[in-house]
Amino acid sequence: MWLYFKIGLIALAIMVLLAFDISALIALVSAAPWAPTRKKAFAAILRLAKLKPGQVVYELGSGDARVTELLAQTGARVVAFEYSLLPYLVSRWKIKHRKLTGVELKYQNFFTADFSQADLIYCYLTPYAMKKLTSKFMAELKPGTKIISFQFPLPQWPAQSVDQSFSGQAKIYLYQKN
Ligand SMILES: C[S@@+](CC[C@H](N)C(=O)[O-])C[C@H]1O[C@@H](n2cnc3c(N)ncnc32)[C@H](O)[C@@H]1O
């Protein structure tokens, strides 16, 4: 009986949390809902990123932090932005329990962040978000900064390469700021 009460209470707490997760709605409308990068793409992402220890990666919308973890394992410093409460909390838990180092997880709308410190940007968003980000990338990224976008290209910005090595359908776009 007590167990059912506890389960009910937890379920209620989760429902209340989701109902008040306005930021998730903002994230959904402003850029993308949560969908994970497929693990099959990880090797290709690492190959394109060519990260060196100490380099700074900004992940725009980090979801459950699977790519954050992958990139942090290279010795890079990863600044991960997530504005949806549930994936943010899952990521916090993951970072703590897996003792991930070099990760700064921010509960923040990435459109309000300054990207000028990034050596690499990683994102898996939507065509709409990529269009909105183009002018921000142009204005803020330092020369040489790479952008890796899973699935969606930056409009009117020629990609340096398009990787399709892990699947016939999904593409990974690589850009570099002049
Ligand atoms: C398609 S998922 C990708 C997650 C992760 N990068 C991956 O590849 O597995 C996009 C994520 O971006 C988050 N997001 C969308 N708009 C955002 C915003 N404006 N600021 C911060 N996070 C945002 C969503 O909540 C979602 O978790």
PDBQT file of the ligand as one rigid body, heavy atoms in Angstrom, charges set to zero:
ROOT
HETATM    1  C1  LIG A 201      17.453  16.905 -31.307  1.00  0.00    +0.000 C 
HETATM    2  S1  LIG A 201      17.918  17.079 -29.621  1.00  0.00    +0.000 S 
HETATM    3  C2  LIG A 201      19.668  16.690 -29.679  1.00  0.00    +0.000 C 
HETATM    4  C3  LIG A 201      20.244  16.314 -28.338  1.00  0.00    +0.000 C 
HETATM    5  C4  LIG A 201      21.754  16.023 -28.339  1.00  0.00    +0.000 C 
HETATM    6  N1  LIG A 201      22.503  17.129 -28.877  1.00  0.00    +0.000 N 
HETATM    7  C5  LIG A 201      22.064  14.792 -29.149  1.00  0.00    +0.000 C 
HETATM    8  O1  LIG A 201      22.560  14.975 -30.264  1.00  0.00    +0.000 OA
HETATM    9  O2  LIG A 201      21.824  13.667 -28.694  1.00  0.00    +0.000 OA
HETATM   10  C6  LIG A 201      17.862  18.863 -29.413  1.00  0.00    +0.000 C 
HETATM   11  C7  LIG A 201      17.946  19.318 -27.957  1.00  0.00    +0.000 C 
HETATM   12  O3  LIG A 201      18.067  20.734 -27.956  1.00  0.00    +0.000 OA
HETATM   13  C8  LIG A 201      17.326  21.247 -26.857  1.00  0.00    +0.000 C 
HETATM   14  N2  LIG A 201      17.010  22.637 -27.196  1.00  0.00    +0.000 N 
HETATM   15  C9  LIG A 201      16.182  23.070 -28.175  1.00  0.00    +0.000 A 
HETATM   16  N3  LIG A 201      16.167  24.417 -28.212  1.00  0.00    +0.000 NA
HETATM   17  C10 LIG A 201      17.014  24.836 -27.235  1.00  0.00    +0.000 A 
HETATM   18  C11 LIG A 201      17.427  26.130 -26.824  1.00  0.00    +0.000 A 
HETATM   19  N4  LIG A 201      16.973  27.232 -27.431  1.00  0.00    +0.000 N 
HETATM   20  N5  LIG A 201      18.337  26.217 -25.823  1.00  0.00    +0.000 NA
HETATM   21  C12 LIG A 201      18.822  25.078 -25.211  1.00  0.00    +0.000 A 
HETATM   22  N6  LIG A 201      18.448  23.826 -25.569  1.00  0.00    +0.000 NA
HETATM   23  C13 LIG A 201      17.561  23.715 -26.571  1.00  0.00    +0.000 A 
HETATM   24  C14 LIG A 201      16.110  20.337 -26.786  1.00  0.00    +0.000 C 
HETATM   25  O4  LIG A 201      15.514  20.384 -25.503  1.00  0.00    +0.000 OA
HETATM   26  C15 LIG A 201      16.723  18.981 -27.119  1.00  0.00    +0.000 C 
HETATM   27  O5  LIG A 201      17.136  18.299 -25.967  1.00  0.00    +0.000 OA
ENDROOT
TORSDOF 0
